[in-house]
């Protein structure tokens, strides 16, 4: 899909949002307080919209936003609202150890888990 087609995501019962709604060049430009507030606001949004799954792209963002320093990519024990949580790898070029193929595999694992739920 093209960015201009973002509204079509809703027909697939998908949505996209940011943990922190401030553009930056690099994630390390965001403060811990911004991440925490973003996590708080995201949790409120999840409680209101009631998705089955919340996928967070970037383990560093997830750790900072939700105070889970030991989180790893993959399914989380935490539930936010009624939503199960999955952390996905960030496709940033700074994550060179994640190849396109290994990222696709992780996204596919989430898709399979969501289809079974």
DAKA-V610346 format. One record per run of one state. SS is the DSSP state (H for helix, E for strand, L for the rest). FROM is the first residue (numbers start at 1). LEN is the number of residues. If there is no record, write none. Layout:
BEGIN
SS;FROM;LEN  SS;FROM;LEN
END
This chain:
BEGIN
L;1;2  H;3;10  L;13;14  H;27;3  L;30;2  H;32;18  L;50;3  E;53;5  L;58;1  H;59;8  L;67;7  E;74;7  L;81;2  E;83;6  L;89;11  H;100;17  L;117;1
END
